[in-house]
Amino acid sequence: MHSTTSEPTADPVRSLPSTVDQALKIAVVGGFGVGKTTLVRSVSEIRPLNTEETMTRAGDGIDDLNGVEDKHTTTVAFDFGRITLDATSVLYLFGAPGQQRFWFLWDRLFSGALGAVVLVDTRRLGDSFYAIDHLEAQRTPFVVAHNDFGEGDHGLEDIRAALDLDPAVPLLRCDARDRTSAKGVLIALIEHVRSLVAEAAR
Amino acid sequence: MTRSHRHETPDRLYVITSGRSDGADESLDAVTLIVAESEPTPDMQSEHAAILRTCRGPMAVVEVSAHLGLPLTVTRILLTDLLDTGRITARHPRTAPSPAHPLASPDVLEKVLVALHNL
C-alpha cells in the first residue's frame, strides 16, 4: 500500500471474505490536521476512503414569521479504513474531526464502537477538550495519543495536566505515520477496554 | 463510477432517491455488512445496480457509500430499497456495546488484540 497515485482514480472494490459476518469499529477523533487519516492509513488494509454524513435538524427554537421550521443541513466528511481480523470479523477505523459542532453527527456513526482514540498535538490541545468530555459522559472507553511531530519537549505529564485527564485514561506518544506506532495505539486502546471489562466483572 | 457527489447538484441527489429524505431502514448501521443476493438487471436504477456489483462480497454500508460517491443518508435509502425487495441481505453488528452495556465482550477484545499483534 505504498503506491502514490497522483490521480483520483476509482478505488478498486476490495471485498471481504464471504464468511465475514461481524463488523466492529473504533473511532479516531481529533482536530483538523492532527494526523487522523495518517494513523488510519498506517494500519488499514485499504487506502482510506471517505464519505459524508449529513443531518438535517431543526433550528434552535426560533420560529420564523411564516411558521416554517428553520432547518439546516450539516454535512461533514470523515474517512475510514479497515482491518480484516479473521475469517468472520472485520474492524473499521473511523477518522473524524472531534470539535463540538460535529458531535451530533458522530454519535450515530460511532454508536457501538469498541472505543475511541483521541489524537492530540500540543499546538492545538484545545481542539480535544470537548471530545474528551463527550466520550467521558458517554462512558465510551478511550485513550489519548500525542502525535509527536517533534515540535517540542512536552512531557506527557504536562499534556495530561493541560487536558485535565483522568489518571485512569492511558496517554501515550505516537508517530501516526509509523505502522508499528499506530498499531501500538490501537493495542493500548483494546488493552484499556479489556481492563475496564475485568474491573466491571469484579 | 466514483465521481464525487460533491460535484453533484442537490437536484441530482433528489432524483437518485426519488425525492425521499427519510424512510431508510434505521437498523442499518455504518458497519452493517451488505451482501448482494442477485445480479443487476438492465432495467434497474444505475445506483441500485452499482450497489449489487459492489456487494458481491460483504461490504460495510460506509464502504458502499464511499464507492458510490454518495452521502451515507442517500446510500441508506438506496440500500433500504434493495433490502425491501430481497436483492441484498444485511449482517448487522452482533455484539455492539450499548449505553447499558458500554463494553465489548472479552472474547471479541481478545480476538481484536490477537489480530492487531499479528498486523
Interface residues (C-beta under 8 A of the other chain):
Chain A: A10 D11 V13 S15 L16 P17 S18 V20 D21 Q22 A23 L24 K25 V43 L49 N50 T51 E52 E53 T54 M55 T56 T75 F80 R82 I83 L85 D86 S89 V90 L91 Y92 F94 R108 L109 S111 G112 A113 L114 Q138 R139 T140 P141 R179 K183 L186 I187 I190 E191 V193 R194 L196 V197 A198 A200
Chain B: M1 T2 H5 S21 D29 A30 V31 T32 L33 V35 R53 T54 R56 G57 P58 M59 A60 V62 E63 S65 A66 H67 L70 P71 L72 T73 T75 R91 P93 R94 T95 A96 P97 S98 P99 P102 L103 A104 S105 P106 V108 L109 E110 K111 V112 L113 A115 L116 H117 L119
